[in-house]
Structures are given as C-alpha cells and as structure tokens.
C-alpha cells in the first residue's frame, strides 16, 4: 500500500473522519504507516482527528490568571474512537480550561500541551457527563495520552496532577454568573443525539459489523 491507495481506501470505506487507530484496524496496517500515509497525502497536515480543523477562542469574561477558559471552534464535532464501538463526541462550542493545571505548575506541565490537548478535551467531556467514575476518567486521560504518543514523563505528571485534583469534590463550574458545566452538558447531549441520527453513525455501524465478521 502507498499513500494514494490509502487515501482511496479510507474514502471508499467512508472512514476519512475516523481516528487513525480505526484506519489501522480496518486496513490491517500499522498506526505508524497510517500516520505516514496521511501526512504524505495531506501535505503533512498531521491531525489526530483526520481532516478536522479547530481553534480555541480565549474567553476573557470567564477567565483569570489562575483559571483561564477557551471555547472550542470547529466546523464539525470532534470524534475520538476509544474502540470501534465506543466513540466519544467532543462538541463544537465546548467551554474548557484545557488541562486543569495550577498556574504555578505550568512551567512543568503545560495546560495547553499540543500532544495532550485532545486528551484534555475528552477528559472534560467525561468529567462533565459523569458516565464513568472519576478514577476511570483520569485513567482514560492517561490511555488517550498514550494513544497520542505523549511522552512517558509528561503523561504521568499530568495523570498525577488530575488524581490529586480528584481529591476535591466535583462541582459545576460557574463563571461570570454562567453555569459552564450545565452549558457543556447540553452541548454534549445534543452532539450525541446528532451523531446517532447522522449518516456517519450508520457508516460507523457498517464498519463495526465488518470488523465483527472478521473476528
């Protein structure tokens, strides 16, 4: 296989917007080959979420030095595939503090680390929705960091920081009189419903069925 054949296959299978792990599994090639082919075919515009552009807009009305906030701006919701049957939707418009790293520690652990930012977003979604225990959500952040090939020391420092933060009871985040957590939960629920109703979900199920048939 080469980059041209790779791009043709992911378009034929309608998995262009799926994660690189799904590409590797479906095409039966290594994830390193997937990343190489993707970079070659897209002029080295590496993205963990293929062909998805996003920015972070700073929100001064909710921010201070100790706790800055940003809003995710993307042309479509971001998808992170934990397994072929467990996608997590990160909705456009999500308000986040990125990594919840105290400002005095940011010289050692970046709250906007490029390798970990997507792990931070997925972690935010799960902490807001409380679909898993905090221990599992923190462990999931570590696993996502591993999948993003973050360095061992970095992801362990971040994991230790979030485990320390877990000692404090989780509360809704209210900034400037706005309940950010409530707002985020509404966005996440709407994005989940939209994903289920979309053709992308049907395409995803067909891929899952084909994977099951090969087991």
N, C-alpha and C positions, 0 to 999 in steps of 0.2 A: 504494500500500500504506500501511496505518496500523498502529499498534501491535497492535490487535485481530486484524487479518488476519495479521500477522507471527507472533503467538503461536499462532494456529490452524494456520498452515502448518508451523512447526517441530514442533508436536505431531503433526500428520498424518504428517510425514516421519520422525518418531522421532529427531530430531537435537537435542532440547532440551538434552541434556547435552554436545553437541559445542561446540567453540570458536567464537567469533564469526566467525573467518575462514571456517570451514566454512559457517556460516549465510549469510554474504555471498555465497559462491561458489555455493551451491546455489540460493538465492533470486534470484541475479543482481541484488543491490543492493549499495551501498557499505557498508564496515565501519562508517563513522560513522553511517549510517542504522540499521544493526543495533544498535549500542550505544544509540542514541536510543530505538528501539522497545523494546529490552529494558528500559531504565530506566523508560520510561513504563508498561510492562506489569507491572513488578515493584516499583513504588513507589520507583524509583531505588536499588535494592539492587545496585549495579554489582559484577559479579564477572567475572574473566577466564574462569573455568570456570563457565558458567551454572548457576545453581541448586545450587551446591556450597558448603556451609559448611565451614569448617575453622578449627581453632585450633592454636596452638603451645604445648605444655606444657614449661615450663622443667625441665631435668634437673640439679639441683644436684650429684647424685652423680657426674656426669661432667664437671662444669664448673669452670673457674677464671676469673679475670679476663681472662686472655689468650685463653682458648678456651671460651666458653660453648656449651652444646648444648641443643637442643629436640627434642621429638618431635611429629610431625605427627599431629593427631587429626581425622579426617574420617569422615562417615557412609559414604563410598564412596571408592574410589581416584580420584585426580585424573587427568584425561586432558589432554594437550596435543597438539594436532594440528599437526605441522610442515607436512605436506601431507596431502591426503586419504588417502594410502596409508602415512603414517609417523606413527602415534600413539606417544607416549611415556607410559607409565603411571608415575605417582608414587604409590607405595603408602601407604595409611593405616599409621601407625606408624613411618614413616621417621625415623631419627635424623639430625639435621642441625645444622651450626653456622651455618646460613643462608649469608650471604656470608662467605667466608674472608678478612675484612678485619682486619689487625692492630689491636689496641685503640687504639694511639696515632694511627691514621689515621681512626678512626671519626667524628671531628669533621668530616671532609671527605667521607668515603664511608660511608654507613650500612650496617651488615651486615644490617639488617632493613628496608631501604628498601621502602616499600609498593609502588612501581611495579616493583621488581626481584625481590621475594621469590620469585615463581613461576619466574622465570628461574634464580634460585639453586637451587631445588629440582630443576628439570630438569637443570641442570648437575651437581648432586650425583649424580643417577641415572646420568648418562652417565660421570662420573668413576669411580663405584664399579664399573660394569659393564665399562668399557673396551671398549665396542663401536665406538668411534672413537678416533682419536689425540687426545692432549691438546690439540694445536693446533686440531683441528676442534671439540672440545668447547668450548674457550674461544670460538672463533668463533661457535659455536651459541648460547652465552650472549648474545653481542652481538646476534645476529639475533632471539632471543627478546625481549631488551630493546627492540629496535626495534619488534617486533610489539606489545609492551605500551605503546608510545609513551613510553618513558622519554626524558628529555632528552639531547641530544647530548653535553654535557659529562659528565653523570653516567655514561652507559653507556661512554664512552671512558675515564674514570678507572677504572671497575670492570674493564673489559677489560684495561687496562694493569696493574692490580694482579694479576689472575689470570695474566697472561702472565709477570709477574715470579715469581709463586709456582711456575709450571711449571718453573722452572729447578732446583727441588729434586725429587729422585726421589719418585714417589708411593708411599706405604706404607699398609698397613692402619692405620686409626685405632683404637688400643687405649686405652680409658679405664676406670679402676677395675677393671682385670682383664678387661674385656669387649671383645671384638673387634667394634666398631661396624660396620666395613666388611663383615665376614662376615655379621653380622645383617642389614644393609641388603640385601646381595646376595640372601640367602634370601627376604626380603620381596618384592623386585623380581621375582625369578623366579616366585614364587607368584602375584603380581599379574598378570604377563604371561600365565601359563597360564590364570588365572581369566578374564581379558579375552578370550582366544581362545575359551574354551569358552562365553562368555556370549552371550545373545541380542543384547546391544549390539554385539558383534563382527559378527554376522550382519547387523544393521541397517546397520552401518558399511559392510560389503561391498556391500550393495544400493545405498547412496548412491554408493560409488565406481563401481559398474557404470553407474549412471545418468549420472554425470559423464563417464565414458569414452564413453558413447553420444552425448554432445553434442559431442565433440571432432571 
